[in-house]
């Protein structure tokens, strides 16, 4: 589910933005 969500974001945004969003989301999960 999480990998699918990241995949959808990656298709719509630049890679650097994806990494930023994923990093923030990962911190929120912890």
C-alpha positions in Angstrom: 0.0 0.0 0.0 2.8 2.4 1.0 4.8 1.5 -2.1 1.8 2.1 -4.3 1.3 5.5 -2.7 5.0 6.4 -3.4 4.6 5.2 -6.9 1.6 7.4 -7.6 3.5 10.5 -6.2 6.6 9.6 -8.2 4.6 9.6 -11.5 3.3 13.1 -10.8 6.3 14.9 -9.2 10.0 15.4 -9.6 12.3 12.9 -7.9 13.7 15.3 -5.4 10.3 16.4 -4.3 9.3 12.7 -3.9 12.2 12.1 -1.7 11.4 15.1 0.4 7.7 14.1 0.8 8.7 10.5 1.6 11.2 11.6 4.2 8.7 13.8 5.9 6.0 11.1 5.8 8.5 8.5 7.1 9.3 10.8 10.1 5.6 11.2 10.8 5.1 7.5 10.8 7.8 7.2 13.5 
